[in-house]
Amino acid sequence: MLKSQDRVALKPPSKSADKTLRMNLVAAQPRRRSLFKSKNGTLPFWDAEQIHPKNDSKPAGANAYLARLGAFNKGLLDKPPFTLISLFCGGGGLDLGLSFAGFGTRVASDVAPAFVDSVVTNLPHARACKEDALELTKAKLCKIAGTTNIDLIAAGPPCQSFSILGQRGALADPRGKLALKYFDLIAEVKPKAFLFENVPGLLTVNKGEDWRTLAAYAKQKTGYHLHFARLNAADFGIPQIRERVILVGFREEVPFDFPTLPSGPGAAAIIAALAERDGQGIPSAWALSDVDGLPNHGIREHGPRVRERYRKIEPGARDRTDHTDRIDPERPSGTVLVGSGGGGGRPHIHPVEPRVITVREAARLQSFPDWYVFQGTSTAQYRQVGNAVPPLLAYEVGEKIAEAIGRFK
């Protein structure tokens, strides 16, 4: 049964050859309100004494967000108790967060060599696989992993075919078929659990039919017990409004709940900061401070006319020429984006300086620690960051998956 903690209950398709399966797949649970207070007035989901937020972007005392990022150090990656195969690994946001939760990447697979290089350079247990996903098999993956005992297979298949930013062809698009290949591999390898993530547009593309088709295929192909949620990174103390759809499956039927609050290193200070800001989220300014001298911080040079145009844009406003948003330092940034072949997002404009943000600044907004260094060209680095799952969001989900696996018989 597919269990949802999404804030929007999905409606069953109007037509289906298997009505029983259709109704069992999509069973909405009570809606959960986001802690992030958007402009339409959504309230936090916790109860706390009301504290009036200050009208500045500087935290009282230490920067709680950077302190939390600093606490997620390389030492946390030693001796992972669980094994992970990562498909469509990209720049490694999902891998890094799951590694913090105890899942050591045995295989990092992506068709883009620079993406795989970033993962294996930063994660000590990762082994590279630079093959086309459609050519992968259980034998190939387990040979690279060095074991057939895999705890988790995680993936974020190319989102362009599902995203509201790209061309909508979804499962008819060859990239959409990669999602089906992922579930074929789950059925072959039979890990204890799997994690599938994608953009929220997946829930609505083709009026939701592709999502329902995908969920039905996952259930029929794997036989796993499925759960899904729509999570916002801002709810977990990440200074970015970024939603992801997360589908989790378990080989055995075990209790499982998605995370609702930050946990782990530095969580208490972040929760306190979120409460103090009364649902406004962690300000992006906290992520963008003290970046000089860090890796991946090459500043893009703009011409005089572009710089002058950027100077005139107010924080939170959009440049009408190249449709780039200027970050409001008092609030979480908008979704860190990357363009597709048909156009799409560009790096945000810095809140103070007349330029776009650097790869490192984008990585800070995404919750990558400063020691994580991206490989490849500048364009490849921007793409890795823009396509990534925020590592600290992946960490929270990974912790819950680890708890559930611990309940296996």
C-alpha positions in Angstrom: 0.0 0.0 0.0 1.4 3.4 -0.9 1.1 5.7 2.1 1.3 9.4 1.6 2.4 12.1 4.0 2.0 14.7 1.2 0.1 17.8 1.9 -2.1 17.3 -1.1 -4.2 14.1 -1.4 -3.8 12.6 -4.8 -7.0 11.7 -6.6 -7.2 8.3 -8.2 -7.2 8.2 -12.0 -10.5 8.3 -13.7 -9.8 5.2 -15.7 -7.9 2.1 -14.8 -7.9 -1.6 -15.8 -7.2 -2.5 -12.2 -9.3 -0.4 -9.8 -8.3 -2.4 -6.7 -4.6 -1.8 -7.3 -5.4 1.9 -8.1 -7.1 2.5 -4.8 -4.6 0.6 -2.8 -1.7 2.5 -4.3 -2.8 6.0 -3.4 -4.1 6.2 0.1 -3.7 9.7 1.5 -2.9 10.2 5.2 -3.8 13.4 7.1 -2.1 16.4 5.7 1.0 17.9 7.3 1.5 21.6 7.4 4.9 23.0 6.5 6.8 24.9 9.2 7.8 27.4 6.6 5.5 30.4 6.5 5.1 31.3 2.8 3.7 34.6 1.5 0.2 33.1 1.6 0.4 32.7 5.4 1.0 29.0 5.9 1.8 28.5 9.6 4.4 26.3 11.3 3.4 22.8 12.3 4.9 23.0 15.7 3.5 24.8 18.8 5.9 27.3 20.3 5.7 30.5 22.3 5.4 33.3 19.8 8.6 35.3 19.4 8.7 38.3 17.2 11.3 38.0 14.5 14.0 40.6 14.2 14.3 42.7 11.1 17.8 41.7 10.2 19.5 38.7 8.7 22.2 38.3 11.4 21.7 35.5 13.9 22.2 36.3 17.6 25.7 35.0 18.4 27.1 32.3 16.2 25.7 31.4 12.8 23.6 28.4 13.6 23.4 27.3 10.0 27.1 27.3 9.3 27.8 25.8 12.7 25.5 22.9 11.7 27.1 22.5 8.3 30.5 22.4 10.0 29.3 19.7 12.4 28.7 17.4 9.4 32.4 16.5 8.9 34.2 13.7 7.1 34.6 11.8 10.3 30.9 11.0 10.2 31.5 8.9 7.1 33.8 6.3 8.7 32.7 2.7 9.0 29.1 3.0 7.6 26.9 0.1 8.8 24.8 0.0 5.7 25.5 -0.4 2.0 24.2 1.9 -0.8 24.1 1.8 -4.5 23.5 5.2 -6.0 22.1 5.6 -9.5 21.9 8.8 -11.4 24.1 10.1 -8.6 24.7 13.6 -10.1 26.9 15.7 -7.9 26.3 13.5 -4.8 23.8 15.4 -2.7 21.7 12.3 -2.1 24.9 10.2 -1.6 26.4 12.6 0.9 23.2 12.9 3.0 22.6 9.2 3.1 26.3 8.6 4.0 25.8 10.9 7.0 22.9 8.6 7.9 25.1 5.5 7.8 24.8 4.4 4.2 28.2 3.9 2.6 28.1 4.4 -1.2 29.5 1.2 -2.8 28.5 2.3 -6.3 28.1 5.8 -7.6 26.7 5.6 -11.1 26.0 8.4 -13.6 26.6 8.8 -17.3 28.4 12.2 -16.7 32.0 11.5 -15.7 32.5 14.7 -13.8 29.5 14.0 -11.6 30.8 10.6 -10.6 34.3 12.1 -10.1 32.8 14.5 -7.5 31.2 11.7 -5.6 34.2 9.3 -5.5 36.6 12.2 -4.7 34.6 13.2 -1.6 33.1 10.0 -0.3 35.7 7.4 0.8 33.7 4.3 0.2 32.3 5.3 -3.3 33.3 3.3 -6.4 32.8 4.7 -9.8 30.4 3.5 -12.5 30.2 5.7 -15.6 27.9 3.5 -17.8 24.6 4.3 -19.3 21.9 3.3 -16.8 20.0 1.4 -19.4 23.0 -1.0 -19.7 23.2 -1.7 -16.0 22.4 -5.1 -14.5 22.5 -6.7 -11.1 25.7 -8.6 -12.0 27.5 -5.4 -13.0 26.4 -3.4 -10.0 27.1 -6.1 -7.4 30.5 -6.8 -9.0 31.5 -3.1 -8.5 29.9 -3.1 -5.0 31.8 -6.2 -4.0 28.7 -7.7 -2.5 25.2 -8.8 -3.3 23.9 -7.7 0.2 22.7 -4.2 -0.6 20.7 -2.3 2.0 19.6 0.6 -0.1 19.4 1.7 -3.7 18.8 5.4 -4.1 18.2 7.4 -7.3 16.9 10.6 -8.7 16.3 9.8 -12.4 16.6 12.8 -14.7 13.9 15.2 -13.7 13.7 17.2 -16.9 11.0 15.0 -18.3 8.9 15.5 -15.2 9.8 19.1 -14.2 7.5 22.0 -14.7 10.6 23.8 -16.2 11.2 21.3 -19.0 9.4 19.8 -22.0 6.5 17.7 -20.7 6.7 14.3 -22.3 7.4 12.4 -19.1 7.3 8.6 -19.5 7.1 8.9 -23.3 10.5 10.7 -23.1 13.5 8.4 -23.1 14.7 10.1 -19.9 11.3 9.2 -18.3 12.0 5.5 -19.2 15.1 5.7 -17.0 12.7 5.8 -14.0 11.2 2.5 -15.1 14.7 1.0 -15.5 15.4 2.0 -11.9 12.6 -0.2 -10.6 13.6 -3.0 -12.9 17.0 -2.9 -11.1 15.3 -2.9 -7.7 13.5 -6.0 -8.7 16.8 -7.7 -9.7 19.0 -6.6 -6.8 16.4 -6.8 -4.1 17.8 -4.4 -1.6 16.2 -4.0 1.8 14.9 -0.6 0.8 14.9 1.9 -2.1 14.6 5.7 -2.3 13.3 7.4 -5.4 13.3 11.2 -5.5 12.1 13.7 -8.1 10.6 17.2 -8.6 7.1 18.0 -7.4 6.0 18.5 -11.0 6.0 14.7 -11.2 2.7 14.7 -9.2 0.9 16.8 -11.8 2.5 16.2 -15.2 -0.1 14.8 -17.6 -2.7 15.5 -14.9 -1.0 13.1 -12.5 -1.3 10.1 -14.8 2.4 9.6 -15.1 2.9 9.6 -11.3 0.1 7.0 -10.9 1.6 4.9 -13.7 5.0 5.1 -12.1 3.8 4.2 -8.7 1.8 1.3 -10.1 4.8 0.0 -12.0 7.0 0.3 -8.9 4.5 -1.7 -6.8 3.9 -4.4 -9.5 7.6 -4.8 -10.4 9.1 -4.8 -6.9 6.3 -6.0 -4.6 7.8 -3.6 -2.0 5.8 -1.7 0.6 5.6 1.9 -0.5 5.5 5.3 1.2 5.7 8.8 -0.3 5.9 12.4 0.8 6.4 15.9 -0.6 9.1 17.5 1.5 10.4 21.1 1.5 14.0 21.7 2.4 13.1 25.0 4.2 11.2 22.9 6.8 14.5 21.3 7.9 16.5 24.5 8.5 18.0 24.7 5.0 17.9 28.3 3.6 16.2 27.4 0.4 12.6 26.8 -0.7 13.0 23.5 -2.5 10.4 20.7 -2.7 11.1 17.1 -3.6 8.8 14.1 -4.0 10.3 11.2 -2.1 9.1 7.6 -2.7 10.5 5.0 -0.3 10.0 1.2 -0.6 10.8 -1.6 1.8 11.2 -5.3 1.1 9.5 -6.1 4.4 6.5 -4.4 5.9 7.9 -2.3 8.7 6.8 0.9 10.5 8.1 4.0 8.7 7.5 7.7 9.0 9.0 10.6 7.1 10.9 13.2 9.1 9.2 16.4 10.3 12.0 18.3 12.1 15.8 18.7 11.8 17.8 16.1 13.7 21.4 15.2 14.3 24.4 17.6 14.8 23.4 21.2 15.4 19.6 20.4 15.2 18.7 22.1 18.5 20.1 25.4 17.5 18.5 25.3 14.1 15.1 24.4 15.6 15.4 27.3 18.0 16.3 29.6 15.2 13.3 28.5 13.1 11.0 29.0 16.1 12.5 32.5 16.8 11.9 33.5 13.2 8.3 32.5 13.5 8.0 30.4 10.3 10.1 32.7 8.1 12.8 30.1 7.6 16.5 30.4 7.8 17.7 33.5 5.9 19.9 33.0 2.9 22.4 35.5 4.2 23.4 33.0 6.8 24.6 30.6 4.1 26.4 33.3 2.0 28.7 34.6 4.6 32.5 33.8 4.9 33.0 32.2 1.6 36.2 33.9 0.5 39.0 31.4 -0.3 36.8 28.4 -0.4 36.9 25.9 -3.3 34.4 26.3 -6.2 34.1 30.0 -5.4 35.2 31.4 -8.8 33.2 34.6 -9.4 31.7 35.0 -12.8 32.7 38.2 -14.6 29.8 40.3 -16.0 29.9 43.1 -18.4 29.3 46.7 -17.3 25.7 46.7 -18.6 24.8 43.5 -16.8 26.3 44.7 -13.5 24.5 48.0 -13.7 21.2 46.1 -14.5 21.7 43.8 -11.5 22.4 46.7 -9.2 19.0 48.1 -9.8 17.1 44.9 -8.9 15.6 44.8 -5.5 16.1 41.8 -3.2 13.5 39.2 -4.0 12.7 40.7 -7.4 13.4 39.3 -10.9 15.6 40.6 -13.7 13.2 41.0 -16.7 16.0 40.5 -19.2 17.4 37.1 -18.3 14.6 36.1 -15.8 17.1 35.7 -12.9 15.9 36.2 -9.4 17.8 38.3 -6.8 18.1 36.6 -3.5 16.3 38.2 -0.5 18.9 37.9 2.3 16.2 38.0 4.9 14.4 34.8 3.6 15.4 31.4 2.3 16.4 31.6 -1.4 14.2 30.3 -4.2 15.0 26.9 -5.6 18.6 26.7 -6.8 18.2 26.0 -10.4 20.0 24.7 -13.5 19.0 25.1 -17.1 17.8 22.3 -19.3 18.5 22.0 -23.0 15.4 24.0 -23.7 16.3 26.8 -21.3 15.5 27.1 -17.7 17.0 28.4 -14.5 20.2 30.3 -14.1 22.2 31.0 -10.9 20.5 33.5 -8.6 21.7 37.0 -8.3 23.7 37.7 -5.2 21.7 39.7 -2.6 24.4 42.4 -2.2 26.8 42.2 -5.1 25.9 42.8 -8.8 26.7 39.3 -10.0 25.3 35.8 -9.9 26.2 33.5 -7.0 29.1 31.2 -7.3 29.1 27.4 -7.2 30.1 27.4 -3.6 27.4 29.9 -2.6 24.8 27.8 -4.4 26.2 24.7 -2.6 25.9 26.5 0.8 22.2 27.2 0.0 21.9 23.5 -0.8 23.5 22.4 2.5 26.8 21.0 1.1 29.6 21.4 3.7 32.6 23.5 2.6 34.9 20.4 2.4 32.8 18.9 -0.4 34.6 19.9 -3.7 32.9 19.6 -7.1 34.8 18.4 -10.1 34.6 19.3 -13.7 34.1 22.6 -15.6 32.3 25.5 -14.0 29.2 24.6 -16.0 29.3 21.0 -14.8 29.7 22.2 -11.2 26.7 24.5 -11.5 24.7 21.6 -12.9 25.7 19.3 -10.1 24.7 21.7 -7.4 21.5 22.8 -9.2 20.2 19.2 -9.7 21.2 17.9 -6.3 19.0 16.9 -3.4 20.0 19.0 -0.4 22.3 16.7 1.6 20.8 17.6 4.9 17.3 16.8 3.6 18.6 13.4 2.3 20.2 12.9 5.7 16.9 13.3 7.5 15.1 10.8 5.2 18.1 8.4 5.5 17.9 8.4 9.2 14.3 7.3 9.1 15.1 4.6 6.5 17.9 3.3 8.7 15.5 3.1 11.6 13.0 1.1 9.5 15.7 -1.3 8.2 16.7 -1.9 11.9 13.2 -3.3 12.4 13.6 -6.0 9.7 13.2 -9.6 11.0 
